[in-house]
């Protein structure tokens, strides 16, 4: 081999290395939570599948191509209310070792306030000051857990922060209480970020923070608005009568979309957590396009799938909802990257939305 050949091979090797590096930077990273290994129990019937250990769930993530797990505080430390701070710290450090051993990271931690008896009438917005204190104290423990697990992201699903009876609470006072609670968390740790996950209903009849607009608005009332952002769940946006892609665009216009739960929803029913794209492939496609055009993931954000297997799913196919959701995302990502932008732009300029509609349909069907 002469020196020219050697230099050419070296140059090609450098180019290949740069391309691989660029590809890695552009790749999306994927995440699920332990609750996504649902055993099929619902409010109307018992489990339909056996449960598996937490260690088994961890071991499946890498096999399925996931790099992170999201946690509630009591996923990380079971029976958290019965344990001392020392015990919580010990168990959290043990969990960190298990994650490291599997090559996984913790994406976020969320206080699971809606299970506790103290939060029947709300946590941060309870009419009982003792129960409000409980909710804030538990949230601070959640922050301590997140620090030990190596994540600065605290997700607030304000599940019971609302009311069943409008006259039972003041909406204005409840906003003040929510801000007080978030300020207490922001003061507890100067590096953590709060990501609000809005939902218009369920379990409370009326929620105080039902949409991304509400979440980003209340962030401005906190002592450090830069550290308060949001998490969008597809199904929650649909339940609010909104398009998830629009919610994504809106949040990312403020640079505040710090996490994401992709799933699907068959209309305005209970929160179904269907596999991504299961009910409406076009709506799913537009979510992927919104993520692409806004550069989601470039700052390390994860694509999380908050999906459950159908209750009828057998144990042999138990994890297909996870791998299928990722496959659907990747297929739609390819569709987003090959979308005929020039043709679409011309149709938009001509206000020919009828043919634009057909263009999208035929692109998704693979006939053009």
N, C-alpha and C positions, 0 to 999 in steps of 0.2 A: 504493500500500500504506500503510495507516494504522499508527500506532505500536503498536496492539494486535497487528495481524498480524505486525509486525516482531518484537515481543517473543515471540509464540508460536513463530515460526519459529526464533528464537534459542534458545528453551527446548527445542524439539524437536531442534535441532542438538546441544545439550549432552547431552540424553538419549541420542541416537544415538551420540555420541562415547563416553559412559560405557559403553554397551552393547558397543560395539566393543572398548573397552579390556578389559572384563570377559571378553569372548569370547576375546580374545587371551591373557589370563592363564590361561584354562581350557583352552586348546588344548594338546594333546600335541605334543611335538617328537619327530622320528623320526631314526634313525641306523642306519647299517650299517657294515661293515668291508670292506676290499678283498678279503678272503678269501671274501666272500659272492658274488663274481663268479666262482664256480667254473667251471673248464673241463671238468669231468666226469671227471677222473682219480680212480680209486679203487684200493685195494690189489690189485685183481684185473684192472685194465685201464688203458690209456693215456687221455689226454684225448680228448674227443669234440667239443670246440669249440676254436677258435683263442683264443689269449690276446690281451688288449688292454692298451694302455699304462696306467700309473697315472693319467696326465693324463686319458685318456678316461674312466676310472672316476669320477674327480672330477667331470668335466663332466656325467655322467649323474645325479648325486645331486639337484641342484636340479630337473632335469626331472622326476624321479620324486617330488619333494616331500619330500626328506630335507634336514635342516639340519646334520647333523654326520657325521663319520666317526670310527670307533674304530680304533686302531692297535696292532699289536705294535711293539716297538722296531725290529725290522728291516723292518717296513713303512715306517716313517718314515725309517730310514737303512739301506738294504740293505747286506749284508755288514758288519754293524756290528763284528764282532770283529776285522776287519782294518784298522780305521780309528782314527786318533788322536782324542783328545778335541777338538782343534781342528777336525778334519774333520767330526766328528759334529755339533759346534755349527754349523758353516757349513751343512751340508746340512739341519739342522733348521730353521734360519732361512729357508732357501730354500723349504722345505715350508710354513712358516707364511705366506709371501708368496703361495704358490699357493692355499692355503686361503682367505686373505683375498680373493684375486682372484675366487674362485668364490662368495664369500659364505657360506663354511662354517666350522665350528669343529671342533676336536678334542674328542671326548667323553672319551676316556681313552687311556692307553698301558699296555701290558702287556709285561713281559719274556718273550720266547719262549725259555724255557730248555730246553724239551723237545726241541728240534732239535739242540742242541749235543752234541758227543761227550763233553764233560765231565759231562753230566748223564744218562748212560745208567743209572746207579744212583741217580738223584735229584739234585736241585740242592742245596737247603737241607738235605736230610736224607741226603746222600751219606755213605757210610762213609769217603770220602777227604777230609781237611780242605782239600786244595788245590782240590778241585772245589766244596766248600762256599764257599770264598773267591771262586772264579770267579762263582758264582751271585749272591752278595751284591754283588760289584763291578759285575756287569752290571745288576743291579737299580738300583743307584745311578745308572748311566748312563741308565737308563730314566726315572728321576725328573728328571734334568737335561733330557732330551728333552721330557718333559711340561711342565716349566716354560717352555721356549722356545715350545711350542705353545699355551700359555695354558690348560692344564687342571691341576687339582690331584688328579685321580683316577688312581690306579695300580691296575690290576686284577691280582690274583694268581690265575691258574688253576694250581693246584698239581698239574700234570699227572703228573709222575713222583715226587711226594712220597708214596711208598707203597712197596710191595714186591711182588715176585713170589713170595717165599719168606719166610714168617713168621719163621723162625729167623734170617734174615740181618740183621735190624735189631731194635732195641728200640723198641717203640711209645712208651714213656715218654721215652726219650732223643730220639726224633724230634720229639716235642712240644716239648721244650726247644730243639732246634735250629731249629724253625720260629719259635718266639718270639724267639730270638736274631737270626734273619734279619730279622724284621719290626721289631724294636727298632733294628737297624742302619739300616733304611730310614727309620724315623720320626725318628731322630737326624740323618740326612743332610739332611733338610728338615723344618722345623717346621710347614709349612703343608699338606703333601700328606696325602691320605687313602688308605688301603689298603682295597680292596674285594675280599674273598675270593670266588672263584667255585668252589664245591664240586662235585665229581663223584664218584660212588661207585666207578667203575671206568674203565678205558680211558684212557690206555694201560697203567697199572699194574693188576695184578690186584686189589690191595687198596689203597685210598687212606686216608690218615690223617685227611683232612678231607672226609668224604663227603656231608655235609648242611649246611644252614644252621644247624642247632643246634650242630654242631661248630664252624662258622666263628665264630659269635657267642660260643661258650664260650672258644675260644682267644684271641679279642680281649681278654678280660678279663685275660689273663696278660701282655699287652704293657705297655710303659711308658706308653702313652697310649691306653687303650681307646676314648676318644671319637673317635679318628681311624682306627679299624679297623671296617669294616662289611662288607657283602656284596653280591654280584651273584647273582641267581637266573637260571638258564637252565631253561626249561620242560622240555626233554628230559632234563636231568640229574636233575631232581626225579622225573620218571617212571621213569628208570633206577634210582632208589633205592627205587622202589615207593611214592612219595609223590605227593600231589596238589599241583601247582604253586600253586594258589590258597591252600592252607593254608600253604605255605612263604612266599608273599607276605604273608599276614596276620601270620604269626609274625615275619618280619623287620621289618615296619612297626610292629608293636607295640613294638619296641625303637628305632624311628626309624633303622634301619640298612640299609634297602634303597636303595642309592645308584646302582645301575644294574640293567639288566634285559635279558635275551636271550629274546625270545619266538620259539618255533618249535614243532615238534610231533614226536612220536615214536610209532612203531607197536610198542608193547610193549617188552619187556626185551631189546632187541637192541643192536647197536652204535649209536653216536650218529648219528642219521640227519639231523638238521637239516632236517626237512620244513618247508614253508611253514606259517605260523601257522594253526592250525585245520584243517590238512589231514587229520589222522587222527581227531581227536575234537573236534567243534565245541562240545560241551557243556563239556568241560574248558577249552577256550579261552574260552568265555563266562564261566565262573566266575573265570578269571584277570582278565579285564577288569573284572568286578564288584568283585573284591578291590582292584584298583588304584584304581577309582573311590571306593569307600567309605573308603579310607585316604588319599585325596588325593595319590596319586603324581603327580609332575610339578610340583607347586606350588612346589617349591624348585629347579626347573630341571633335574630328572632327565629323561633321555631314554628313549623307548621304542626299544630296539635290536632289530632282527630278525637273529638269527644263523641264516640260512636259506640253503640251497643249491638251485640248480635240479636237477631230476632229470637223471640222466646221459643220458637219451634226449632231452632238450630240444634243439631246433635253435637255431642262432645267431639266427634271426629272432625267436624268443621268449625269448631269453636272460635278459632282465631281468624277465620276468613274475612270477617268484617274489617279487621285491621289492615291486613295485606291488600284487600280489595279497595279500601279507601285510598291507600297510597297509590295503587295502580291507576285508579281513576284520576287522581290528581296528576300523575305523571303523563297519562294520555292527554288530559286536557291542557297540560303545560305545553306538550308538543303541538296541540291544536292552536294554542295562543301564539306560539312562536311562528307558526306557518300561516297565520290568519292573513288573508289577502288585503293588506292595509290600503294599497293604492286603489284597488277596485272599490273598496268600501268608502274611501275618501271621496272618490268621484261620485258615487251614488249619494253620499251625504251632501256634497256641493250642489247636486241637482235636486235635492230634497226628494229623492226617489227612495223613500223608506220602504216601499213595498218590495222592491228588488233587494234592498239591503237585508230585509227580514229573511228573504229566501236565500241570500248569500250565506247568512249565518247558519241557517238550517242545513244547507247542502254541505257547507264546510264541516259541520259536526257529523253529518252522515257519511262523509268521506267521498262524495261524488264530485267534488271540485277542489 
